[in-house]
Amino acid sequence: MLRYSLLLLCLFSSLSPAAQQQDDLAYSMGARLGERLRSEVPDLQLEALLEGLRQAYRNEPLRLPAKQMDRLLEEHETQLSQQSEAHRREQASLAEGRFLATQKSQPGVHELAGGVLIRELRAGHGRKPLASSRVQVNYRGELADGSLFDQSEGPQWFRLNALIPGWQTALKAMPVGAKWRVVIPAEQGYGHEGAGGLIPADAPLVFEVELLDVTD
């Protein structure tokens, strides 16, 4: 009878509540770490991972020099960053392609060099700028989702050859007095860099531009 009582005691008191909580915590941390590593490094050598984890946690001598580990980890982070950026660019390119195709199909839209799309909102009859001209404009700039990122608060003067390529393409075809809606592909705008916190990387841009005057 005593033997059976001891067996039941072992079965029902293997871990105290506090110990069980610590065990569950350790398991949860391991599970979350495993999920992250599975997505980042699907071919990771688990035995080596556990060896490094055990040795570092127990403050035991490590089998690799610190400089070598730092170099390996830095190379891994660089690779992950490059893969993430390549994926972001691919998704941005697909979204831009859909947006530009929709814009190009609208009535009255014409395509200029570099894929710049224009639609006349008001006709103009004055001179057209040269590459070296100064232009006076009113404008309003939006992202593809319609959010405003910039607009003039009155007529602004710019040297045409100092503007983004898409603006140069559109304005050189635009007579004074005209007002156009201009859609600029990302590569004709701010490209992979974007512009500060206002314009994301690889973002097509939409402008309403009014050409007021041109000087040499």
mmCIF file of the C-alpha atoms, coordinates in Angstrom:
data_MODEL
# 
_entry.id   MODEL 
# 
loop_
_atom_site.group_PDB 
_atom_site.id 
_atom_site.type_symbol 
_atom_site.label_atom_id 
_atom_site.label_alt_id 
_atom_site.label_comp_id 
_atom_site.label_asym_id 
_atom_site.label_entity_id 
_atom_site.label_seq_id 
_atom_site.pdbx_PDB_ins_code 
_atom_site.Cartn_x 
_atom_site.Cartn_y 
_atom_site.Cartn_z 
_atom_site.occupancy 
_atom_site.B_iso_or_equiv 
_atom_site.pdbx_formal_charge 
_atom_site.auth_seq_id 
_atom_site.auth_comp_id 
_atom_site.auth_asym_id 
_atom_site.auth_atom_id 
_atom_site.pdbx_PDB_model_num 
ATOM 1   C CA . MET A 1 1   ? 0.000   0.000  0.000   1.00 0.00 ? 1   MET A CA 1 
ATOM 2   C CA . LEU A 1 2   ? 2.854   2.357  0.837   1.00 0.00 ? 2   LEU A CA 1 
ATOM 3   C CA . ARG A 1 3   ? 4.401   1.745  -2.631  1.00 0.00 ? 3   ARG A CA 1 
ATOM 4   C CA . TYR A 1 4   ? 1.195   2.837  -4.423  1.00 0.00 ? 4   TYR A CA 1 
ATOM 5   C CA . SER A 1 5   ? 0.896   5.937  -2.211  1.00 0.00 ? 5   SER A CA 1 
ATOM 6   C CA . LEU A 1 6   ? 4.427   6.999  -3.119  1.00 0.00 ? 6   LEU A CA 1 
ATOM 7   C CA . LEU A 1 7   ? 3.691   6.484  -6.838  1.00 0.00 ? 7   LEU A CA 1 
ATOM 8   C CA . LEU A 1 8   ? 0.594   8.697  -6.679  1.00 0.00 ? 8   LEU A CA 1 
ATOM 9   C CA . LEU A 1 9   ? 2.572   11.337 -4.804  1.00 0.00 ? 9   LEU A CA 1 
ATOM 10  C CA . CYS A 1 10  ? 5.185   11.399 -7.580  1.00 0.00 ? 10  CYS A CA 1 
ATOM 11  C CA . LEU A 1 11  ? 2.532   11.699 -10.289 1.00 0.00 ? 11  LEU A CA 1 
ATOM 12  C CA . PHE A 1 12  ? 0.628   14.597 -8.754  1.00 0.00 ? 12  PHE A CA 1 
ATOM 13  C CA . SER A 1 13  ? 3.469   16.667 -7.298  1.00 0.00 ? 13  SER A CA 1 
ATOM 14  C CA . SER A 1 14  ? 6.165   16.571 -9.991  1.00 0.00 ? 14  SER A CA 1 
ATOM 15  C CA . LEU A 1 15  ? 6.213   20.401 -10.243 1.00 0.00 ? 15  LEU A CA 1 
ATOM 16  C CA . SER A 1 16  ? 5.086   23.064 -7.809  1.00 0.00 ? 16  SER A CA 1 
ATOM 17  C CA . PRO A 1 17  ? 2.883   25.869 -9.228  1.00 0.00 ? 17  PRO A CA 1 
ATOM 18  C CA . ALA A 1 18  ? 5.822   28.295 -9.170  1.00 0.00 ? 18  ALA A CA 1 
ATOM 19  C CA . ALA A 1 19  ? 8.124   25.817 -10.878 1.00 0.00 ? 19  ALA A CA 1 
ATOM 20  C CA . GLN A 1 20  ? 5.464   25.005 -13.463 1.00 0.00 ? 20  GLN A CA 1 
ATOM 21  C CA . GLN A 1 21  ? 5.054   28.702 -14.213 1.00 0.00 ? 21  GLN A CA 1 
ATOM 22  C CA . GLN A 1 22  ? 8.796   29.070 -14.774 1.00 0.00 ? 22  GLN A CA 1 
ATOM 23  C CA . ASP A 1 23  ? 8.800   25.995 -16.986 1.00 0.00 ? 23  ASP A CA 1 
ATOM 24  C CA . ASP A 1 24  ? 5.915   27.356 -19.042 1.00 0.00 ? 24  ASP A CA 1 
ATOM 25  C CA . LEU A 1 25  ? 7.650   30.727 -19.317 1.00 0.00 ? 25  LEU A CA 1 
ATOM 26  C CA . ALA A 1 26  ? 10.850  29.133 -20.607 1.00 0.00 ? 26  ALA A CA 1 
ATOM 27  C CA . TYR A 1 27  ? 8.851   27.050 -23.085 1.00 0.00 ? 27  TYR A CA 1 
ATOM 28  C CA . SER A 1 28  ? 6.942   30.120 -24.293 1.00 0.00 ? 28  SER A CA 1 
ATOM 29  C CA . MET A 1 29  ? 10.156  32.071 -24.828 1.00 0.00 ? 29  MET A CA 1 
ATOM 30  C CA . GLY A 1 30  ? 11.634  29.158 -26.742 1.00 0.00 ? 30  GLY A CA 1 
ATOM 31  C CA . ALA A 1 31  ? 8.513   28.787 -28.884 1.00 0.00 ? 31  ALA A CA 1 
ATOM 32  C CA . ARG A 1 32  ? 8.456   32.458 -29.841 1.00 0.00 ? 32  ARG A CA 1 
ATOM 33  C CA . LEU A 1 33  ? 12.187  32.421 -30.591 1.00 0.00 ? 33  LEU A CA 1 
ATOM 34  C CA . GLY A 1 34  ? 11.689  29.323 -32.721 1.00 0.00 ? 34  GLY A CA 1 
ATOM 35  C CA . GLU A 1 35  ? 8.864   30.940 -34.700 1.00 0.00 ? 35  GLU A CA 1 
ATOM 36  C CA . ARG A 1 36  ? 10.987  34.009 -35.443 1.00 0.00 ? 36  ARG A CA 1 
ATOM 37  C CA . LEU A 1 37  ? 14.052  31.983 -36.391 1.00 0.00 ? 37  LEU A CA 1 
ATOM 38  C CA . ARG A 1 38  ? 12.001  29.667 -38.599 1.00 0.00 ? 38  ARG A CA 1 
ATOM 39  C CA . SER A 1 39  ? 10.893  32.635 -40.689 1.00 0.00 ? 39  SER A CA 1 
ATOM 40  C CA . GLU A 1 40  ? 14.333  34.262 -40.763 1.00 0.00 ? 40  GLU A CA 1 
ATOM 41  C CA . VAL A 1 41  ? 16.594  31.193 -41.116 1.00 0.00 ? 41  VAL A CA 1 
ATOM 42  C CA . PRO A 1 42  ? 14.557  28.190 -42.287 1.00 0.00 ? 42  PRO A CA 1 
ATOM 43  C CA . ASP A 1 43  ? 17.673  25.981 -42.612 1.00 0.00 ? 43  ASP A CA 1 
ATOM 44  C CA . LEU A 1 44  ? 19.168  26.838 -39.201 1.00 0.00 ? 44  LEU A CA 1 
ATOM 45  C CA . GLN A 1 45  ? 21.208  24.104 -37.477 1.00 0.00 ? 45  GLN A CA 1 
ATOM 46  C CA . LEU A 1 46  ? 19.235  23.608 -34.247 1.00 0.00 ? 46  LEU A CA 1 
ATOM 47  C CA . GLU A 1 47  ? 21.927  21.607 -32.433 1.00 0.00 ? 47  GLU A CA 1 
ATOM 48  C CA . ALA A 1 48  ? 24.446  24.405 -32.925 1.00 0.00 ? 48  ALA A CA 1 
ATOM 49  C CA . LEU A 1 49  ? 21.815  26.957 -31.846 1.00 0.00 ? 49  LEU A CA 1 
ATOM 50  C CA . LEU A 1 50  ? 21.127  25.051 -28.624 1.00 0.00 ? 50  LEU A CA 1 
ATOM 51  C CA . GLU A 1 51  ? 24.841  24.610 -27.978 1.00 0.00 ? 51  GLU A CA 1 
ATOM 52  C CA . GLY A 1 52  ? 25.447  28.348 -28.262 1.00 0.00 ? 52  GLY A CA 1 
ATOM 53  C CA . LEU A 1 53  ? 22.379  29.084 -26.138 1.00 0.00 ? 53  LEU A CA 1 
ATOM 54  C CA . ARG A 1 54  ? 23.450  26.709 -23.373 1.00 0.00 ? 54  ARG A CA 1 
ATOM 55  C CA . GLN A 1 55  ? 27.061  27.894 -23.291 1.00 0.00 ? 55  GLN A CA 1 
ATOM 56  C CA . ALA A 1 56  ? 26.171  31.591 -23.276 1.00 0.00 ? 56  ALA A CA 1 
ATOM 57  C CA . TYR A 1 57  ? 23.416  31.158 -20.671 1.00 0.00 ? 57  TYR A CA 1 
ATOM 58  C CA . ARG A 1 58  ? 25.717  29.182 -18.372 1.00 0.00 ? 58  ARG A CA 1 
ATOM 59  C CA . ASN A 1 59  ? 28.571  31.630 -18.932 1.00 0.00 ? 59  ASN A CA 1 
ATOM 60  C CA . GLU A 1 60  ? 30.744  28.824 -20.280 1.00 0.00 ? 60  GLU A CA 1 
ATOM 61  C CA . PRO A 1 61  ? 33.604  29.319 -22.778 1.00 0.00 ? 61  PRO A CA 1 
ATOM 62  C CA . LEU A 1 62  ? 32.257  29.757 -26.288 1.00 0.00 ? 62  LEU A CA 1 
ATOM 63  C CA . ARG A 1 63  ? 33.647  27.764 -29.192 1.00 0.00 ? 63  ARG A CA 1 
ATOM 64  C CA . LEU A 1 64  ? 33.822  30.763 -31.552 1.00 0.00 ? 64  LEU A CA 1 
ATOM 65  C CA . PRO A 1 65  ? 35.713  34.046 -31.012 1.00 0.00 ? 65  PRO A CA 1 
ATOM 66  C CA . ALA A 1 66  ? 33.551  37.098 -30.332 1.00 0.00 ? 66  ALA A CA 1 
ATOM 67  C CA . LYS A 1 67  ? 34.800  38.933 -33.445 1.00 0.00 ? 67  LYS A CA 1 
ATOM 68  C CA . GLN A 1 68  ? 33.883  36.013 -35.688 1.00 0.00 ? 68  GLN A CA 1 
ATOM 69  C CA . MET A 1 69  ? 30.388  35.808 -34.188 1.00 0.00 ? 69  MET A CA 1 
ATOM 70  C CA . ASP A 1 70  ? 29.892  39.561 -34.593 1.00 0.00 ? 70  ASP A CA 1 
ATOM 71  C CA . ARG A 1 71  ? 30.957  39.336 -38.244 1.00 0.00 ? 71  ARG A CA 1 
ATOM 72  C CA . LEU A 1 72  ? 28.634  36.393 -38.930 1.00 0.00 ? 72  LEU A CA 1 
ATOM 73  C CA . LEU A 1 73  ? 25.694  38.110 -37.274 1.00 0.00 ? 73  LEU A CA 1 
ATOM 74  C CA . GLU A 1 74  ? 26.364  41.378 -39.095 1.00 0.00 ? 74  GLU A CA 1 
ATOM 75  C CA . GLU A 1 75  ? 26.490  39.550 -42.441 1.00 0.00 ? 75  GLU A CA 1 
ATOM 76  C CA . HIS A 1 76  ? 23.231  37.793 -41.579 1.00 0.00 ? 76  HIS A CA 1 
ATOM 77  C CA . GLU A 1 77  ? 21.510  41.080 -40.690 1.00 0.00 ? 77  GLU A CA 1 
ATOM 78  C CA . THR A 1 78  ? 22.732  42.641 -43.933 1.00 0.00 ? 78  THR A CA 1 
ATOM 79  C CA . GLN A 1 79  ? 21.357  39.724 -45.932 1.00 0.00 ? 79  GLN A CA 1 
ATOM 80  C CA . LEU A 1 80  ? 17.993  39.958 -44.171 1.00 0.00 ? 80  LEU A CA 1 
ATOM 81  C CA . SER A 1 81  ? 17.871  43.702 -44.795 1.00 0.00 ? 81  SER A CA 1 
ATOM 82  C CA . GLN A 1 82  ? 18.637  43.230 -48.491 1.00 0.00 ? 82  GLN A CA 1 
ATOM 83  C CA . GLN A 1 83  ? 15.972  40.550 -48.831 1.00 0.00 ? 83  GLN A CA 1 
ATOM 84  C CA . SER A 1 84  ? 13.428  42.744 -47.058 1.00 0.00 ? 84  SER A CA 1 
ATOM 85  C CA . GLU A 1 85  ? 14.250  45.728 -49.272 1.00 0.00 ? 85  GLU A CA 1 
ATOM 86  C CA . ALA A 1 86  ? 14.006  43.606 -52.423 1.00 0.00 ? 86  ALA A CA 1 
ATOM 87  C CA . HIS A 1 87  ? 10.581  42.360 -51.325 1.00 0.00 ? 87  HIS A CA 1 
ATOM 88  C CA . ARG A 1 88  ? 9.423   45.904 -50.506 1.00 0.00 ? 88  ARG A CA 1 
ATOM 89  C CA . ARG A 1 89  ? 10.544  47.171 -53.904 1.00 0.00 ? 89  ARG A CA 1 
ATOM 90  C CA . GLU A 1 90  ? 8.808   44.307 -55.664 1.00 0.00 ? 90  GLU A CA 1 
ATOM 91  C CA . GLN A 1 91  ? 5.540   45.031 -53.867 1.00 0.00 ? 91  GLN A CA 1 
ATOM 92  C CA . ALA A 1 92  ? 5.873   48.773 -54.507 1.00 0.00 ? 92  ALA A CA 1 
ATOM 93  C CA . SER A 1 93  ? 6.526   48.128 -58.198 1.00 0.00 ? 93  SER A CA 1 
ATOM 94  C CA . LEU A 1 94  ? 3.419   45.956 -58.492 1.00 0.00 ? 94  LEU A CA 1 
ATOM 95  C CA . ALA A 1 95  ? 1.277   48.573 -56.729 1.00 0.00 ? 95  ALA A CA 1 
ATOM 96  C CA . GLU A 1 96  ? 2.678   51.342 -58.918 1.00 0.00 ? 96  GLU A CA 1 
ATOM 97  C CA . GLY A 1 97  ? 2.042   49.324 -62.066 1.00 0.00 ? 97  GLY A CA 1 
ATOM 98  C CA . ARG A 1 98  ? -1.613  48.873 -61.143 1.00 0.00 ? 98  ARG A CA 1 
ATOM 99  C CA . PHE A 1 99  ? -1.979  52.551 -60.278 1.00 0.00 ? 99  PHE A CA 1 
ATOM 100 C CA . LEU A 1 100 ? -0.370  53.793 -63.488 1.00 0.00 ? 100 LEU A CA 1 
ATOM 101 C CA . ALA A 1 101 ? -2.420  51.407 -65.614 1.00 0.00 ? 101 ALA A CA 1 
ATOM 102 C CA . THR A 1 102 ? -5.615  52.757 -64.049 1.00 0.00 ? 102 THR A CA 1 
ATOM 103 C CA . GLN A 1 103 ? -4.516  56.354 -64.573 1.00 0.00 ? 103 GLN A CA 1 
ATOM 104 C CA . LYS A 1 104 ? -3.485  55.719 -68.191 1.00 0.00 ? 104 LYS A CA 1 
ATOM 105 C CA . SER A 1 105 ? -6.910  54.318 -69.012 1.00 0.00 ? 105 SER A CA 1 
ATOM 106 C CA . GLN A 1 106 ? -8.721  57.501 -67.969 1.00 0.00 ? 106 GLN A CA 1 
ATOM 107 C CA . PRO A 1 107 ? -10.270 59.667 -70.740 1.00 0.00 ? 107 PRO A CA 1 
ATOM 108 C CA . GLY A 1 108 ? -8.092  62.506 -71.996 1.00 0.00 ? 108 GLY A CA 1 
ATOM 109 C CA . VAL A 1 109 ? -4.836  61.110 -70.573 1.00 0.00 ? 109 VAL A CA 1 
ATOM 110 C CA . HIS A 1 110 ? -1.705  61.281 -72.749 1.00 0.00 ? 110 HIS A CA 1 
ATOM 111 C CA . GLU A 1 111 ? 1.669   59.670 -72.088 1.00 0.00 ? 111 GLU A CA 1 
ATOM 112 C CA . LEU A 1 112 ? 4.926   61.612 -72.380 1.00 0.00 ? 112 LEU A CA 1 
ATOM 113 C CA . ALA A 1 113 ? 8.530   60.426 -72.215 1.00 0.00 ? 113 ALA A CA 1 
ATOM 114 C CA . GLY A 1 114 ? 9.443   58.316 -69.187 1.00 0.00 ? 114 GLY A CA 1 
ATOM 115 C CA . GLY A 1 115 ? 5.841   57.248 -68.625 1.00 0.00 ? 115 GLY A CA 1 
ATOM 116 C CA . VAL A 1 116 ? 4.704   60.676 -67.381 1.00 0.00 ? 116 VAL A CA 1 
ATOM 117 C CA . LEU A 1 117 ? 0.924   60.979 -67.803 1.00 0.00 ? 117 LEU A CA 1 
ATOM 118 C CA . ILE A 1 118 ? -0.817  64.294 -68.398 1.00 0.00 ? 118 ILE A CA 1 
ATOM 119 C CA . ARG A 1 119 ? -4.424  65.420 -68.715 1.00 0.00 ? 119 ARG A CA 1 
ATOM 120 C CA . GLU A 1 120 ? -5.355  68.950 -69.695 1.00 0.00 ? 120 GLU A CA 1 
ATOM 121 C CA . LEU A 1 121 ? -7.561  70.745 -67.172 1.00 0.00 ? 121 LEU A CA 1 
ATOM 122 C CA . ARG A 1 122 ? -7.269  74.142 -68.876 1.00 0.00 ? 122 ARG A CA 1 
ATOM 123 C CA . ALA A 1 123 ? -5.705  75.020 -72.194 1.00 0.00 ? 123 ALA A CA 1 
ATOM 124 C CA . GLY A 1 124 ? -2.788  77.431 -72.437 1.00 0.00 ? 124 GLY A CA 1 
ATOM 125 C CA . HIS A 1 125 ? -1.550  79.498 -75.403 1.00 0.00 ? 125 HIS A CA 1 
ATOM 126 C CA . GLY A 1 126 ? 1.737   81.000 -74.261 1.00 0.00 ? 126 GLY A CA 1 
ATOM 127 C CA . ARG A 1 127 ? 5.344   79.935 -74.801 1.00 0.00 ? 127 ARG A CA 1 
ATOM 128 C CA . LYS A 1 128 ? 6.713   76.639 -73.574 1.00 0.00 ? 128 LYS A CA 1 
ATOM 129 C CA . PRO A 1 129 ? 9.714   76.486 -71.251 1.00 0.00 ? 129 PRO A CA 1 
ATOM 130 C CA . LEU A 1 130 ? 13.192  75.407 -72.301 1.00 0.00 ? 130 LEU A CA 1 
ATOM 131 C CA . ALA A 1 131 ? 15.353  73.155 -70.136 1.00 0.00 ? 131 ALA A CA 1 
ATOM 132 C CA . SER A 1 132 ? 17.178  76.200 -68.747 1.00 0.00 ? 132 SER A CA 1 
ATOM 133 C CA . SER A 1 133 ? 14.075  78.379 -68.220 1.00 0.00 ? 133 SER A CA 1 
ATOM 134 C CA . ARG A 1 134 ? 12.676  79.675 -64.968 1.00 0.00 ? 134 ARG A CA 1 
ATOM 135 C CA . VAL A 1 135 ? 9.016   78.803 -64.496 1.00 0.00 ? 135 VAL A CA 1 
ATOM 136 C CA . GLN A 1 136 ? 6.324   80.342 -62.304 1.00 0.00 ? 136 GLN A CA 1 
ATOM 137 C CA . VAL A 1 137 ? 3.734   77.822 -61.151 1.00 0.00 ? 137 VAL A CA 1 
ATOM 138 C CA . ASN A 1 138 ? 0.941   77.028 -58.774 1.00 0.00 ? 138 ASN A CA 1 
ATOM 139 C CA . TYR A 1 139 ? 0.790   73.366 -57.827 1.00 0.00 ? 139 TYR A CA 1 
ATOM 140 C CA . ARG A 1 140 ? -0.712  70.743 -55.575 1.00 0.00 ? 140 ARG A CA 1 
ATOM 141 C CA . GLY A 1 141 ? 0.980   67.380 -54.959 1.00 0.00 ? 141 GLY A CA 1 
ATOM 142 C CA . GLU A 1 142 ? -0.631  64.133 -53.793 1.00 0.00 ? 142 GLU A CA 1 
ATOM 143 C CA . LEU A 1 143 ? 0.400   60.517 -53.287 1.00 0.00 ? 143 LEU A CA 1 
ATOM 144 C CA . ALA A 1 144 ? -1.357  57.691 -55.107 1.00 0.00 ? 144 ALA A CA 1 
ATOM 145 C CA . ASP A 1 145 ? -3.806  57.307 -52.209 1.00 0.00 ? 145 ASP A CA 1 
ATOM 146 C CA . GLY A 1 146 ? -4.881  60.937 -52.541 1.00 0.00 ? 146 GLY A CA 1 
ATOM 147 C CA . SER A 1 147 ? -3.072  62.235 -49.455 1.00 0.00 ? 147 SER A CA 1 
ATOM 148 C CA . LEU A 1 148 ? -1.654  65.743 -49.837 1.00 0.00 ? 148 LEU A CA 1 
ATOM 149 C CA . PHE A 1 149 ? 2.101   66.113 -49.331 1.00 0.00 ? 149 PHE A CA 1 
ATOM 150 C CA . ASP A 1 150 ? 2.726   69.612 -50.710 1.00 0.00 ? 150 ASP A CA 1 
ATOM 151 C CA . GLN A 1 151 ? 1.053   72.621 -52.293 1.00 0.00 ? 151 GLN A CA 1 
ATOM 152 C CA . SER A 1 152 ? 2.016   76.169 -53.172 1.00 0.00 ? 152 SER A CA 1 
ATOM 153 C CA . GLU A 1 153 ? 0.493   79.006 -51.169 1.00 0.00 ? 153 GLU A CA 1 
ATOM 154 C CA . GLY A 1 154 ? 0.923   81.363 -54.097 1.00 0.00 ? 154 GLY A CA 1 
ATOM 155 C CA . PRO A 1 155 ? 2.904   81.548 -57.337 1.00 0.00 ? 155 PRO A CA 1 
ATOM 156 C CA . GLN A 1 156 ? 6.366   79.958 -57.023 1.00 0.00 ? 156 GLN A CA 1 
ATOM 157 C CA . TRP A 1 157 ? 9.446   80.418 -59.218 1.00 0.00 ? 157 TRP A CA 1 
ATOM 158 C CA . PHE A 1 158 ? 11.726  77.472 -60.002 1.00 0.00 ? 158 PHE A CA 1 
ATOM 159 C CA . ARG A 1 159 ? 14.643  76.802 -62.310 1.00 0.00 ? 159 ARG A CA 1 
ATOM 160 C CA . LEU A 1 160 ? 13.256  74.013 -64.496 1.00 0.00 ? 160 LEU A CA 1 
ATOM 161 C CA . ASN A 1 161 ? 16.458  71.969 -64.657 1.00 0.00 ? 161 ASN A CA 1 
ATOM 162 C CA . ALA A 1 162 ? 16.552  71.855 -60.836 1.00 0.00 ? 162 ALA A CA 1 
ATOM 163 C CA . LEU A 1 163 ? 13.207  70.030 -60.608 1.00 0.00 ? 163 LEU A CA 1 
ATOM 164 C CA . ILE A 1 164 ? 12.507  66.299 -60.615 1.00 0.00 ? 164 ILE A CA 1 
ATOM 165 C CA . PRO A 1 165 ? 12.636  64.692 -64.094 1.00 0.00 ? 165 PRO A CA 1 
ATOM 166 C CA . GLY A 1 166 ? 8.874   64.181 -64.288 1.00 0.00 ? 166 GLY A CA 1 
ATOM 167 C CA . TRP A 1 167 ? 8.225   67.878 -63.770 1.00 0.00 ? 167 TRP A CA 1 
ATOM 168 C CA . GLN A 1 168 ? 10.807  68.788 -66.389 1.00 0.00 ? 168 GLN A CA 1 
ATOM 169 C CA . THR A 1 169 ? 9.182   66.443 -68.921 1.00 0.00 ? 169 THR A CA 1 
ATOM 170 C CA . ALA A 1 170 ? 5.690   67.798 -68.303 1.00 0.00 ? 170 ALA A CA 1 
ATOM 171 C CA . LEU A 1 171 ? 6.530   71.503 -68.124 1.00 0.00 ? 171 LEU A CA 1 
ATOM 172 C CA . LYS A 1 172 ? 8.634   71.510 -71.292 1.00 0.00 ? 172 LYS A CA 1 
ATOM 173 C CA . ALA A 1 173 ? 5.492   70.340 -73.114 1.00 0.00 ? 173 ALA A CA 1 
ATOM 174 C CA . MET A 1 174 ? 3.193   72.799 -71.338 1.00 0.00 ? 174 MET A CA 1 
ATOM 175 C CA . PRO A 1 175 ? 2.271   76.288 -72.678 1.00 0.00 ? 175 PRO A CA 1 
ATOM 176 C CA . VAL A 1 176 ? 1.930   79.232 -70.338 1.00 0.00 ? 176 VAL A CA 1 
ATOM 177 C CA . GLY A 1 177 ? -1.627  79.549 -69.062 1.00 0.00 ? 177 GLY A CA 1 
ATOM 178 C CA . ALA A 1 178 ? -2.257  75.806 -69.057 1.00 0.00 ? 178 ALA A CA 1 
ATOM 179 C CA . LYS A 1 179 ? -3.299  73.752 -66.059 1.00 0.00 ? 179 LYS A CA 1 
ATOM 180 C CA . TRP A 1 180 ? -2.584  70.023 -66.172 1.00 0.00 ? 180 TRP A CA 1 
ATOM 181 C CA . ARG A 1 181 ? -3.003  66.973 -64.011 1.00 0.00 ? 181 ARG A CA 1 
ATOM 182 C CA . VAL A 1 182 ? 0.369   65.227 -64.090 1.00 0.00 ? 182 VAL A CA 1 
ATOM 183 C CA . VAL A 1 183 ? 1.050   61.669 -62.911 1.00 0.00 ? 183 VAL A CA 1 
ATOM 184 C CA . ILE A 1 184 ? 4.747   60.962 -62.391 1.00 0.00 ? 184 ILE A CA 1 
ATOM 185 C CA . PRO A 1 185 ? 6.166   57.424 -62.037 1.00 0.00 ? 185 PRO A CA 1 
ATOM 186 C CA . ALA A 1 186 ? 8.485   56.920 -59.088 1.00 0.00 ? 186 ALA A CA 1 
ATOM 187 C CA . GLU A 1 187 ? 11.617  56.691 -61.229 1.00 0.00 ? 187 GLU A CA 1 
ATOM 188 C CA . GLN A 1 188 ? 10.777  60.123 -62.667 1.00 0.00 ? 188 GLN A CA 1 
ATOM 189 C CA . GLY A 1 189 ? 10.155  61.485 -59.160 1.00 0.00 ? 189 GLY A CA 1 
ATOM 190 C CA . TYR A 1 190 ? 12.082  60.653 -55.991 1.00 0.00 ? 190 TYR A CA 1 
ATOM 191 C CA . GLY A 1 191 ? 12.821  57.003 -56.821 1.00 0.00 ? 191 GLY A CA 1 
ATOM 192 C CA . HIS A 1 192 ? 14.100  54.544 -54.236 1.00 0.00 ? 192 HIS A CA 1 
ATOM 193 C CA . GLU A 1 193 ? 15.082  57.309 -51.792 1.00 0.00 ? 193 GLU A CA 1 
ATOM 194 C CA . GLY A 1 194 ? 11.772  59.091 -51.373 1.00 0.00 ? 194 GLY A CA 1 
ATOM 195 C CA . ALA A 1 195 ? 11.793  62.576 -49.853 1.00 0.00 ? 195 ALA A CA 1 
ATOM 196 C CA . GLY A 1 196 ? 12.118  62.790 -46.107 1.00 0.00 ? 196 GLY A CA 1 
ATOM 197 C CA . GLY A 1 197 ? 9.004   61.796 -44.240 1.00 0.00 ? 197 GLY A CA 1 
ATOM 198 C CA . LEU A 1 198 ? 6.690   63.244 -46.891 1.00 0.00 ? 198 LEU A CA 1 
ATOM 199 C CA . ILE A 1 199 ? 7.163   61.001 -49.920 1.00 0.00 ? 199 ILE A CA 1 
ATOM 200 C CA . PRO A 1 200 ? 7.798   57.265 -49.438 1.00 0.00 ? 200 PRO A CA 1 
ATOM 201 C CA . ALA A 1 201 ? 10.340  55.361 -51.475 1.00 0.00 ? 201 ALA A CA 1 
ATOM 202 C CA . ASP A 1 202 ? 9.155   54.198 -54.901 1.00 0.00 ? 202 ASP A CA 1 
ATOM 203 C CA . ALA A 1 203 ? 6.005   56.348 -54.772 1.00 0.00 ? 203 ALA A CA 1 
ATOM 204 C CA . PRO A 1 204 ? 4.250   57.612 -57.909 1.00 0.00 ? 204 PRO A CA 1 
ATOM 205 C CA . LEU A 1 205 ? 3.116   61.224 -57.585 1.00 0.00 ? 205 LEU A CA 1 
ATOM 206 C CA . VAL A 1 206 ? 0.073   63.172 -58.780 1.00 0.00 ? 206 VAL A CA 1 
ATOM 207 C CA . PHE A 1 207 ? 0.231   66.921 -59.354 1.00 0.00 ? 207 PHE A CA 1 
ATOM 208 C CA . GLU A 1 208 ? -2.098  69.636 -60.504 1.00 0.00 ? 208 GLU A CA 1 
ATOM 209 C CA . VAL A 1 209 ? 0.212   72.185 -62.095 1.00 0.00 ? 209 VAL A CA 1 
ATOM 210 C CA . GLU A 1 210 ? -0.650  75.633 -63.427 1.00 0.00 ? 210 GLU A CA 1 
ATOM 211 C CA . LEU A 1 211 ? 2.071   77.291 -65.545 1.00 0.00 ? 211 LEU A CA 1 
ATOM 212 C CA . LEU A 1 212 ? 1.812   81.031 -65.011 1.00 0.00 ? 212 LEU A CA 1 
ATOM 213 C CA . ASP A 1 213 ? 4.941   82.469 -66.589 1.00 0.00 ? 213 ASP A CA 1 
ATOM 214 C CA . VAL A 1 214 ? 8.312   81.584 -68.144 1.00 0.00 ? 214 VAL A CA 1 
ATOM 215 C CA . THR A 1 215 ? 11.571  83.527 -68.241 1.00 0.00 ? 215 THR A CA 1 
ATOM 216 C CA . ASP A 1 216 ? 15.024  82.676 -69.567 1.00 0.00 ? 216 ASP A CA 1 
# 
